Amino acid sequence: MLKRIVLTGYKQHELGVFNDQHPGVDIIKKAIRRQLITLIEEENLEWVILSGQLGVETWAAEVIMDLQMDYPQLKYAVITPFLDQEKNWKEDKQEKYQEILMFAEYHAAVTNRPYEGPWQFREKNKFVIRNSDGLLIVYDDEKGGSPKYIKELADQYAEHYDYQIIVIDSYDLQAIVEEEMYEQW
């Protein structure tokens, strides 16, 4: 059973998305929404763990807040690698992040101090994988990028423990684009 999952993926800039009006954002949100509904209805999903990064994770938080209207049992936690991760973000991004934190059922930093180095991201990845039943990741092996580190760690963990990895890749996103084109046609 997947009661607690980590949800992650690319950062905005890795996708070439620089504002939320980009058409790709809606496609990614639809893919996440579909997968979460499946997990809620088939696996009794209760918790989604995010680290609050800009991009897939902030879009996922918006999807979760929307889904909570129909699935009030769904909760989310924001587990950051370090304190004040949003400190250097633009003001509008900081405001969105604060809203996401405000509606989260739980929020904490793995290393209870400001940024010191990349090791904090590794510690966060280890912590969230150990404290979840699976990983839902928007990721494409051919593209690489920052999600590859948590994906590799999850793959290693899954070799020894009952840990499910669900990937939303470019083919899944393309299928949604084609469905929408068909519906509009």
PEHU-V696075 format. One record per residue. N is the residue number from 1. PSI is psi in whole degrees, -180 to 180 (999 if undefined). Layout:
N:PSI
N:PSI
//
This chain:
1:140
2:87
3:-33
4:122
5:153
6:134
7:125
8:-179
9:-156
10:151
11:157
12:-51
13:-26
14:-23
15:-2
16:27
17:119
18:1
19:160
20:-2
21:-7
22:133
23:-25
24:-27
25:-45
26:-37
27:-47
28:-43
29:-40
30:-43
31:-44
32:-46
33:-49
34:-46
35:-41
36:-42
37:-43
38:-46
39:-36
40:-47
41:-32
42:-28
43:0
44:40
45:133
46:-38
47:138
48:129
49:125
50:161
51:1
52:13
53:149
54:139
55:-133
56:-42
57:-39
58:-36
59:-40
60:-40
61:-40
62:-41
63:-44
64:-45
65:-38
66:-44
67:-27
68:-20
69:-43
70:-23
71:75
72:-17
73:-15
74:128
75:160
76:150
77:145
78:111
79:104
80:157
81:-28
82:170
83:148
84:43
85:-23
86:1
87:-40
88:9
89:160
90:155
91:-43
92:-35
93:-38
94:-40
95:-44
96:-43
97:-44
98:-38
99:-42
100:-43
101:-39
102:-37
103:-6
104:142
105:-20
106:144
107:132
108:163
109:136
110:-48
111:113
112:54
113:167
114:175
115:131
116:-30
117:173
118:-23
119:-28
120:-34
121:-41
122:-43
123:-40
124:-46
125:-46
126:-45
127:-49
128:-33
129:-46
130:-27
131:30
132:170
133:-10
134:173
135:129
136:117
137:133
138:107
139:147
140:120
141:-33
142:-20
143:-27
144:-134
145:-176
146:-31
147:-14
148:-29
149:-45
150:-33
151:-46
152:-43
153:-43
154:-41
155:-45
156:-43
157:-41
158:-21
159:-25
160:-18
161:162
162:94
163:121
164:137
165:121
166:123
167:130
168:111
169:-175
170:-30
171:-40
172:-43
173:-40
174:-37
175:-39
176:-42
177:-46
178:-39
179:-46
180:-40
181:-41
182:-45
183:-39
184:-30
185:999
//
